Amino acid sequence: MAPSVRFSPAARSLFDEPLAIAVQGLGPRQQVTLRTSLRDETGELFQACAHYEAGNDGTLDLARCPALLGGSFSGLEPMGLLWALQPQKPFRRLVKRDVQSPFLLELEVFEGHGEPPGRLLAQAQHERVFLQDGARRVPVREGRIRATLFLPAGNGPFPGIIDLYGTGGGLPEYRACLLANYGFAVLALAFYSYEDLPKEMKEFHLEYFEEAINYMLQHPQVKGPGIGLLGISKGGDLCISMASFLKGITATAVINGSVANVGSVLRYKDITIPPLGVNAKRIKVNKSGIANIVDVLNNPLEGPDRQSFIPLEKAECRFLFIVGQDDHNWKSEFFAIEGSKRLQAHGKEKPEIVCYPGAGHYIEPPFFPMCAASMHLLVGKPVVWGGEPKAHCEAQIDAWQQIQAFFCKHLMGKPSGTSNKL
């Protein structure tokens, strides 16, 4: 019997779902190297490999066989060949640009543990999809809004969420798309560097975000009375600002965000919040030319920088802070704790804070490989994001559950753990 690869699910799976991998038809205790390859839409190649030994029956099941030393990871890691994927060129981060097409994962099985690998014994492909069958992707160009709305399969109305990314700009859709598969109507909202929106992050007007909230609240497929907000990095402090000044927000989840306004002036009607001060002298650059910017921002509790602290005590919603304790972009844990203190000092409910040791800045949906360092648009050079790959992967899996449970509880009135995928 020739060796063959078995996937479960067999041909395609959602990107944030576990994938079972096994190889059949090997010799007893045969030593092999498994290699996964994936190309993004720009042609960038991401790869991972691991050394294994088949069982006595010639079967290699990644859920039961630990990876041996010498590959991208070791130990019992059924999803290691996905979370350990690394770019072949430095400073590239895996993102999905077109959610309507799958990522094609290729798995190759080679003889032995040599370098370069031995003879090719088997290969197979598997599609990792983002848009579930029956789910709808709706481009939104209403008024000034530049966004994409994702609606789950089935009949609505659904609880609504607005999803914001950070300083990369553009319109990332993949997190909103994956989240919609769990029964939410999710609006991926662009706010700069996209189509006719401002090209640079100089100042933001909350009226734009207010338009997006009103769009969601008036949409026939969105269940009121309020909606949720989800933001990472700069998108996180924008979500806190929206919740603090605008109506119609019930729940706000922030992934490694700041409680101070960062990077640009924020305006709403006659209110102006200046950006938190920075000191570029606090950037540390290592021998490889990679910057560590964790100490660059000033303290929003001191002097004139207090004007940048967002008045989140004005918010009428519940907060969830997801914190990577090895975030090297900025001090996410400090921001979450100070936000909590401020809310409680004003008689508001204590926010949920979930901390992950070993997790870096870019906490993405499950099974996106950790990006250790990549270009930062505002810094103009590669920066280190922090994180340890295995711990970061585990944080992403848990954070994804925490976010869904939080929105289920506050937007659907369901206890956590009842978030059934449609």
C-alpha positions in Angstrom: 0.0 0.0 0.0 1.5 3.3 -1.1 1.6 6.1 1.6 -1.3 8.5 1.5 -2.4 11.6 3.4 -5.8 11.7 5.1 -7.4 15.0 6.2 -10.5 15.4 8.3 -12.6 17.3 7.1 -11.5 15.7 3.9 -11.4 18.4 1.2 -12.1 21.8 2.8 -12.5 23.3 6.2 -13.1 26.7 7.8 -9.8 28.5 8.5 -10.5 28.8 12.2 -11.5 25.1 12.6 -9.1 22.3 13.6 -7.9 20.1 10.9 -7.0 16.4 11.6 -4.0 15.1 9.6 -2.8 11.5 9.3 -0.5 9.5 6.9 -1.3 5.9 6.1 0.7 3.2 4.4 4.1 3.9 5.9 6.4 1.2 7.2 6.4 0.3 10.9 8.3 3.0 12.9 9.3 4.7 9.5 10.9 8.1 9.9 9.4 10.8 7.8 9.4 14.6 7.4 6.1 16.4 6.9 6.1 19.8 5.2 3.2 22.2 4.7 3.2 25.1 2.2 0.8 27.9 1.6 1.0 30.9 -0.7 -0.9 34.2 0.0 -2.5 36.2 -2.8 0.7 38.1 -3.5 2.6 34.9 -4.0 4.5 34.9 -0.7 5.4 31.4 0.4 4.8 30.3 4.0 6.2 26.9 5.1 6.5 24.6 8.2 8.0 21.2 8.6 8.2 18.5 11.3 10.0 15.2 11.9 7.9 12.2 12.8 8.0 8.5 13.3 5.1 6.3 12.2 3.5 3.9 14.6 4.0 0.1 14.6 1.1 -0.3 12.2 2.6 2.2 9.7 0.1 4.9 10.5 1.1 8.4 11.5 -1.7 10.3 13.3 -0.7 13.9 14.3 -3.2 13.8 17.2 -1.3 10.8 18.7 2.3 11.1 17.5 4.5 13.8 18.9 6.8 15.7 16.5 10.5 14.9 17.1 13.2 17.6 17.5 14.6 19.3 14.5 11.6 20.7 12.7 9.5 23.9 13.1 8.1 22.5 16.4 8.2 19.4 18.6 5.8 17.6 20.8 2.2 16.6 20.4 0.9 19.4 18.2 -1.9 18.3 15.9 -2.2 21.8 14.3 1.6 22.6 14.5 2.0 22.4 10.7 -0.5 25.3 10.4 0.4 27.6 13.3 4.1 27.2 12.7 4.0 28.4 9.1 6.7 31.0 8.5 7.3 33.3 5.6 10.3 32.4 3.4 11.0 36.2 3.1 11.4 38.1 6.4 8.9 40.6 7.8 5.8 39.1 5.9 2.6 38.6 7.8 0.0 36.1 6.6 -3.3 37.9 5.9 -6.2 36.9 3.7 -7.0 39.6 1.1 -9.9 37.9 -0.7 -12.2 36.0 1.6 -14.1 34.6 -1.3 -11.3 32.3 -2.3 -9.7 29.7 0.0 -6.1 29.3 1.0 -4.7 26.2 -0.6 -2.6 24.2 1.9 -0.2 21.7 0.4 1.2 18.8 2.5 4.2 16.7 1.4 5.6 13.6 3.1 9.3 12.9 2.6 11.4 10.0 3.5 13.7 10.3 6.6 14.8 13.4 8.6 17.5 14.6 6.3 18.3 18.1 5.1 17.4 18.5 2.2 14.5 16.2 2.6 14.6 12.7 1.1 12.3 11.1 -1.5 8.7 12.4 -1.8 6.4 9.6 -0.6 3.0 11.3 -0.7 1.3 14.7 -1.1 -2.1 16.2 -0.8 -4.0 19.5 -0.9 -6.6 21.0 1.4 -8.7 24.1 1.1 -9.0 26.4 4.1 -12.0 28.6 3.5 -13.3 31.8 5.1 -16.8 32.3 3.7 -19.1 29.6 4.8 -21.7 28.1 2.4 -24.8 30.3 2.5 -23.1 33.2 4.2 -23.3 36.5 2.3 -20.6 39.2 1.6 -22.2 42.6 0.9 -20.0 45.5 -0.2 -21.3 48.7 1.5 -20.9 52.2 -0.1 -23.6 54.2 1.6 -22.9 57.9 2.3 -19.3 58.1 3.4 -19.2 54.5 4.6 -16.6 52.2 3.0 -17.2 48.7 4.4 -18.2 45.1 3.8 -21.1 43.5 5.6 -21.0 39.7 6.3 -24.3 38.0 7.0 -24.5 34.4 8.3 -26.4 31.7 6.5 -30.0 31.5 7.6 -32.7 34.0 8.4 -32.0 37.0 10.5 -32.1 39.4 12.1 -28.7 38.8 13.7 -26.8 40.6 16.4 -24.5 43.2 14.8 -20.8 43.9 15.3 -18.5 46.5 13.7 -15.0 45.2 13.2 -11.9 47.5 13.0 -8.2 46.8 12.3 -5.3 49.0 13.0 -2.7 51.3 11.4 -2.3 49.0 8.3 -5.4 50.8 6.9 -7.4 49.3 4.0 -10.3 47.0 4.5 -9.3 43.7 6.0 -12.3 41.4 5.9 -11.1 38.0 7.1 -11.8 38.3 10.8 -15.3 39.8 10.2 -16.0 37.0 7.7 -15.0 34.2 10.1 -16.9 35.8 13.0 -20.1 36.0 10.8 -20.0 32.1 10.6 -21.1 32.1 14.3 -24.3 33.9 13.8 -23.3 37.6 13.8 -23.9 40.3 11.2 -20.4 41.8 11.0 -19.4 45.0 9.3 -15.7 45.2 8.4 -15.2 49.0 8.4 -12.4 50.8 6.6 -11.3 54.1 8.1 -8.3 55.3 6.2 -6.1 54.4 3.2 -8.9 52.9 1.2 -10.7 54.2 -1.9 -11.7 57.8 -1.3 -11.0 57.8 2.5 -8.1 59.8 3.9 -4.7 58.5 2.7 -3.0 59.2 6.0 -3.7 58.9 9.7 -3.7 62.6 10.6 -7.2 63.0 12.1 -10.3 61.0 12.5 -13.9 62.3 12.9 -16.2 60.2 15.0 -19.1 61.3 12.8 -17.9 58.8 10.1 -18.0 55.9 12.7 -21.4 57.2 13.9 -22.7 56.8 10.3 -21.6 53.2 10.3 -23.3 52.5 13.7 -26.5 54.1 12.3 -26.3 52.0 9.2 -26.1 48.8 11.3 -28.9 49.8 13.6 -31.2 50.6 10.7 -30.3 47.4 8.7 -33.2 45.0 8.5 -30.9 42.0 9.1 -29.4 43.5 12.2 -31.1 42.8 15.6 -31.1 45.7 18.0 -31.4 47.5 20.3 -27.5 48.0 20.3 -24.5 46.6 18.5 -21.1 45.3 19.4 -17.6 46.7 18.5 -14.4 44.7 18.0 -11.1 46.3 17.4 -7.4 45.4 17.5 -4.5 47.8 18.1 -5.4 51.3 16.7 -8.9 49.9 16.0 -9.2 49.2 19.7 -8.8 52.8 20.8 -11.2 53.8 18.1 -13.8 51.4 19.4 -13.3 52.7 22.9 -13.8 56.3 21.6 -16.9 55.2 19.7 -18.4 53.6 22.8 -17.5 56.7 24.9 -19.2 59.3 22.6 -21.7 57.5 20.4 -25.1 55.9 21.1 -26.2 52.4 20.3 -23.2 50.4 21.6 -23.9 47.5 23.9 -20.6 45.6 24.0 -17.0 46.5 23.1 -14.2 44.0 22.8 -10.7 45.3 22.4 -7.7 43.2 21.4 -4.4 44.7 22.5 -5.8 48.2 22.3 -5.0 51.5 24.1 -7.2 53.6 26.4 -5.5 56.7 25.1 -6.0 58.1 21.7 -2.9 57.2 19.6 -1.4 58.3 16.3 -3.9 60.9 15.2 -6.2 63.7 16.3 -9.7 62.6 17.1 -12.6 64.9 16.7 -16.3 64.7 17.5 -18.5 67.8 17.1 -16.7 70.4 19.3 -14.6 67.9 21.1 -10.9 67.3 20.2 -8.7 64.6 21.8 -5.0 65.0 20.9 -2.8 61.9 20.2 -0.7 60.5 23.1 2.8 62.0 23.0 5.7 59.9 21.7 9.4 60.0 22.2 11.3 58.4 19.2 14.5 58.3 21.3 12.9 55.4 23.2 13.0 53.2 20.1 15.5 50.3 20.5 16.9 48.9 17.3 18.6 45.5 17.5 21.6 44.3 15.3 19.2 43.0 12.6 17.7 46.5 12.2 14.4 45.5 13.9 12.8 48.1 16.2 11.3 47.6 19.6 8.8 50.4 20.1 7.1 49.2 23.3 8.4 52.3 25.3 7.8 54.9 22.7 4.4 56.2 23.9 4.2 58.6 26.8 2.2 57.8 30.0 -1.4 58.9 29.6 -1.6 59.4 33.4 1.0 62.2 33.5 1.0 65.9 32.6 -0.5 67.1 29.3 -0.8 63.5 28.0 -3.8 63.1 30.3 -5.8 64.9 27.6 -5.3 61.9 25.4 -7.0 59.5 27.8 -10.3 58.5 26.3 -13.3 59.2 28.7 -14.5 55.6 28.6 -16.5 56.2 31.8 -19.0 57.9 29.5 -19.7 54.6 27.7 -23.0 52.8 28.3 -21.7 49.4 27.3 -19.8 46.4 28.7 -16.1 46.0 27.9 -13.8 43.0 27.2 -10.0 43.5 27.1 -8.0 40.8 25.4 -4.3 41.3 26.4 -1.1 39.7 25.1 1.3 40.0 27.9 4.3 39.8 25.6 2.9 42.6 23.3 5.9 44.7 22.1 3.9 47.2 20.2 2.7 49.0 23.4 1.7 48.3 27.0 -1.6 46.6 26.4 -1.9 45.2 29.9 -1.2 48.6 31.5 -3.9 50.2 29.3 -6.5 47.5 30.2 -5.8 47.9 33.9 -6.0 51.7 33.8 -9.2 51.5 31.8 -10.6 49.2 34.4 -9.6 51.5 37.3 -11.2 54.5 35.5 -14.5 52.7 34.9 -14.7 51.5 38.5 -13.7 55.0 39.9 -16.8 56.3 38.1 -19.1 53.6 39.4 -19.2 51.6 36.2 -19.0 47.8 36.0 -15.6 46.3 36.0 -14.6 45.1 32.5 -13.5 41.6 31.7 -9.8 41.4 31.2 -8.3 38.2 29.8 -4.5 38.0 29.8 -2.3 35.6 27.8 1.3 35.2 28.8 3.5 34.5 25.8 1.1 36.2 23.4 2.3 39.1 21.2 0.5 42.0 19.6 -1.3 40.5 16.6 -3.8 38.2 18.3 -5.7 37.0 15.2 -8.4 34.3 14.6 -7.2 30.7 15.4 -4.4 29.1 13.3 -3.0 32.3 11.8 0.7 31.8 12.3 2.3 34.3 14.7 4.1 37.2 13.1 7.2 37.9 15.1 8.2 41.1 13.2 6.9 43.0 10.2 6.9 46.5 8.7 5.2 49.2 10.7 3.7 51.9 8.5 4.1 54.7 11.1 7.6 53.7 12.1 8.9 53.1 8.6 10.9 50.0 9.5 10.2 46.5 10.8 9.2 46.2 14.4 9.0 43.3 16.8 5.4 42.4 17.8 6.3 39.9 20.6 4.9 36.5 21.4 6.1 32.9 21.5 4.6 30.8 18.7 2.9 28.0 20.6 1.6 30.2 23.5 0.4 32.8 20.9 -1.4 30.1 19.0 -3.2 28.8 22.1 -4.1 32.4 23.0 -5.7 33.0 19.6 -7.9 29.8 20.0 -9.0 30.9 23.5 -9.5 34.6 22.7 -11.7 33.7 19.7 -14.0 31.7 22.1 -13.9 34.5 24.7 -14.9 37.1 22.1 -17.8 35.0 20.8 -19.0 34.3 24.4 -18.8 38.0 25.3 -20.9 39.0 22.3 -23.4 36.1 22.7 -23.9 37.2 26.4 -24.4 40.9 25.8 -25.9 41.0 22.3 -28.0 37.8 22.3 -28.6 37.5 26.1 -27.2 33.9 26.0 -24.8 32.5 28.6 -21.3 31.8 27.3 -20.9 28.3 25.8 -24.1 28.4 23.9 -22.6 30.0 20.8 -23.5 27.3 18.3 -22.1 27.7 14.8 -24.9 27.9 12.2 
